Amino acid sequence: MRLLRFGPPGDEKPGMLDRLGELRDLSGVLRDIDGAALAPASLERLRGIDPETLPRVDGQPRLGAPLAGVGNILAIGVNYRGHAGFVQLPREPIIFSKHTGALSGPNDPVLIPPGASKVDWEVELVVVIGLRARRTPVERALEHVAGYMVGNDVSERDFQSDQRCGQIIKGKSWESFCPLGPWLATADEIPDTGDLRLWLDVNGERMQDCSTSDMLFSVPELVSYVSHFMVLQPGDVILTGTPPGVGMTIGRYLKSGDEVRLGIDGLGEQRQKVIAQQN
């Protein structure tokens, strides 16, 4: 299934794409797409629904983040082998977090906060937890995954640098710094995350183009590893790292008026305009 949420910010409705890619309204059978909706029994119930029996949504409504009530946004740093030569590759996953206030829809604008000068892009595969995971072994990790999304881990490099005390979360958490979607593909739609192409363009120029086969730590390894240090709950998400090609490596950053496009095989595309905030 491909699940999504549509409507004005703060008033989104749950939806589902049918086999032709048309948007259908799920609000008559589901309150929202949240951690509870991602439980195995709930997903099985949704699979029994024929999307073509649901009301069709006409036009092109705004899409919100596909998941409501996100508990934790966790992220993995330096998880692609292509970073070799730029930074030292880690021997185990690097975990950091983003504030949930950074969440936004896939096509909402990216906002440059006042005082920012180094806003960067990062296309990432996002893992959505559907079943509580505590000290989960690698071989059972995927049992706890409800699905996957496209994510843009927007980052302000100066805010997260040593000049700003080196607190990563400060450079990762401004409003609009975590666009998710356009949809949440349930795990059965993406049975193998080991070789998904992911890419990102800025103003039509390809900046990132890679495959998840270049990951240092796979999705099962990441879910298992994180669950050994914190209990993962339904509705938590994990951004699994970005491939080479971020602006920081070439000294180029986003500015007002730029357009960012990004996507992952089977998970759709995002498109964001960049806007500078004045206050």
N, C-alpha and C positions, 0 to 999 in steps of 0.2 A: 504494500500500500504506500501511497504517497499522501501524507497528511500535511495540512497547512492551516494557517489562520489568516483571515482577511477582515478588513474593515479599518476604521479610524483607530489611531493609537489609544490604547486603554479600553477599547470597545470592540475588540476583534471577535470573530466567530470562528468555530472550527469548520474545516472543510476537507475535502478529499478530491483528488484528481481521478477521473474515470479513465477508461482504456484509451480514449482519444485525447486525453490531456485537458479535458474541460473541467472547470471547477464546479464542484457540487457542495451544497450546504449540509453540514453534519449537525447543525445546532438542534435539530429535532430529536436526535438520538444520543447526543453527547454534549455535556456542559462545556467542556473545553478540552484541549489537548495538553495534558499536564502529566505529572508523575503517575497519578492514579490511572489515567487513561492508557498508560504504557505498560501496565501490568499484563502478564501473559494472558490471563483470562479475558481481560478487556480487549486486547488486540485480537484474540481469537473471535470474540463476538463481532468486532468490526469487520473482520475478514468475511463473515457470513452475510454482510450487507452488499447488495448489488448497487454499485454507485449510480447506475442509471435510474434507480428508483428514487434517488434523492433530488431535491430541487436544484435546477441549474442556476448558477450565478452568472448573470449577464454582465457585459462590460469588462473593464479591467480594474477591479478594486485594488486598493493598496494592500500589500501583503505585510503582515507582521512577522516577528520571529515565530517559527512554527511551534515552539514549545512555550507554554505558559508556566508560571510558578517555578522557574529554574531555581534550584536551591544553591548550587555552587557552580561557578565557572572555573574549572581547573585547566591549566595549559602546560604544555611541554616545550622546553627550550632546546634548541640545537639538536633536532632529531633527524636530520638528513645528512647522509655521508657527503653530499656536495658541499657542505660547509668546510670540508678539509682545506687547509691552507688559509682560511679566514679566521677560524677559532679552533681551539683544541676540542676534539670530540670527547664527549663525556663517556665514562664507563658505566654509568647508570642514568636513568632519566632525571632530568632537571624539572622540578615541579614549581609552578607559581600560580597565582590566581588573578582573576579580573573581578571587579565589583559588578554585581548584577545590574546596577544602574547603567552599565555600558551597552546593554542589549538593545538592538534595534532591528527593523525589518531589512530584508535583503536589498531593497531599492531605496531605502531612506537615505537622506544625505549624510555624509561624514562631516562632522563639525570640528573645525580647528579651534581649540580653546584659546582664550586670550593669553598672550605670552608664549605661545607655542611656535616653534620654528622648524621642528624636525618630526613632522607627522609622517609615519611610514605605513606601508601596506604589507600584509602577510596572508596569503591564501592558505587555508588549512582544512583538513578533514576533521569533522567534529563527531565524536562518539556520544551517543545519548544512552544513559543508564536507565534500564527499565525494571531491574530487580536488584534489591539490596546486595551489596558485595562487601564481604569482610574477610580479609586474608584468603582471597580466592585464588586457587591454583591456575596457572596459565591454561591448562587443558580444559578448564571449565569457565574461563573468563567470558567467552562469547555468549554463554547462557544468560549473562547479566546485561547484555546489550540489547536495547530496544530498536535502535536504528542509527542513522547517520545523516549528517547535514553538511552543507558548505558553510564555512566561516571565514570572516576576514578579521584577523587579530590586529586591528589598527593600534598603532603604538606611537607614543611621543618619546623619541629617543633621549632628548635632553632631560625630560622629567624622570626618566628611569636611570640616568647615568650617575656616575660617581659624583659629578658636580651637584647633583640633587640628592646626595646621600645613598644612591644606588638602590632605592626601593622600587623594584620592578612594577609592583602593583600601581604605583603613582603614574607611570607612563602608559598603563594599559586600560584605565578605568573611566575615562571621560565619557559622557553621554555620546552614543553613536559609535563607540569604539569596539562594538562586538556585533556587527550585522550577521544574522543567521538566516539560513534558508536558500532558496525559496520554499522548499518543502523538507519534511522529515521522511526519508525513505526507511521503511521498516527493514529489519535485518535480513529478512528473506528476499528483499529486492536486491541486496548487495551481499551475496553469499561469500565473496572473496574481496577483502580490502587490500590484498597484497600487491595489486598492480593497477591502481586507478590513476588516470592522468589528471593532474591539476594544473591550472594555469591562471595567470593574471596579467591584464593589460592596463596601462596608464595612458590615456589619450590615444588609444589605438596602437600603442607600442608594446609588444610582448616583453614583459619584465621577468615573469616566472613561468616555467614550463618544465614539468618534471613528473615523476611517477611515485606513488607510495612505495614502490619496490625499493626506493632509495632510503627508506626509513631505517634508522639505526635500531629502533625498538618498535615492534609490530603492535597492532591494536590489542591482541590478547595479552602481550607482554606488558603494555602500558596499564590496562585495566587491572591486571593482577598486581603489578608493582604498586600502583597508587592505593589499592585496597589493603595493602599491608601496612599503610601508615595512617589511613583514615577510612572510615566506613562510607562507602558510596551509596547514595540513596536514589530511588527513582526520581527522575527529573534533573539529576546532576548531569553536567556535560563536561567532556574533556576535549580541548583543542590539541591536536596531536603533533603540532610543530609545522614549520613552514620550510619549503625548499629554498635553495639559493635564488638570489635575484631581488632581495629587498633593497630599498633605497639607501639604507645605511651603508651598504657595501660600496656604493658609488657616489655617495654624498649628494643624492638627489631626494627631495622630499615633496610631499603633496602641498599644493597651493590652491587657493580659492579659484574655482572655475575648472579644475581638473575633473576628469571622469575616470572612474575605476570600473573595470569589468573583470569578473573572475568566475571560475566554474570548476566542477569536478565531474568526471564520467558518472552518469546515472543519477546525479544529484542536482542538476540544473545550474543556473547562472545567477549572479548578482550584478547589479549596475548601480553605482553610487556617484552622485555629484558631490564635490567637495566645496564646503562653504565656511568662510572664516567668521567666527562669532566676535562681536565687538565688546560684549560684556557678559 
